[in-house]
Amino acid sequence: MEPVILLAQLRALFERAPDFEDYSPTSRDHMMWLGQAHALVSRWDRLESISFKVASDSLPNRLLLDSHVATIFGILSRAISDIELNIPDKEQVVFAAGQVYDFFRELNKVVESAESSLFIVDPYLDHTVFDHYLNSRQPEVTVRLLLNRNADNVKAAAEKYKTQHGGILEVRKTNKIHDRVIFIDGYVCWVVGQSLKDAAKAKPTYLSPLSPDIVSVKLKGYEEIWNQSNEI
């Protein structure tokens, strides 16, 4: 996983940490969070991931719970700080006019990082999203596309895509969107400077992770728009 993407995932994970005062060995929320955290730490440092797993597996020992929780959060903090030091100026990736392939490559890495869901919001989205970006989607990942223009163009491609891949895709239309954002698994958000169909063709653009502390608010707003939008 690319460092910029890993950093965005780790920050979002840290922000949505469950309350360990309510920890139970059978808590689904805690188990899922710990599993995701271990997978991300493993991509950063294998030795640290071993320490993380030992601390996680030892959590049922209530006498040492605080110590193991401290180890877990200490490892996550080190991972975030270490990656930040290595990419201090690369959180927002800027693409000059003409760097179409570089943008294509970076955004495909973002799409590939999704483990459960993709929610792409882009008023000018067109059929090229299927060939250019959704080919990087992992098979189990569901996709929602929210757009305004080019609805007929996208509908024809979407129908063929669903025929081959099943009911993993939903497409809706609304005139209430202006920005271009991509939500990954419901807790990571990337902001794009231009429509995906035109990004970096004639003008500079950027790809930037949104601060994790405001992702839930932004997602809530787009979920409300999605629920009021028309299926195509």
Helices and strands as residue ranges (DSSP letters): H 3-15, G 20-22, H 28-44, H 46-57, G 62-64, H 65-86, E 93-95, H 100-112, E 117-121, H 128-132, G 134-136, E 142-147, H 151-165, E 169-173, E 180-184, E 188-192, E 205-209, G 212-214, H 215-227, E 230-231
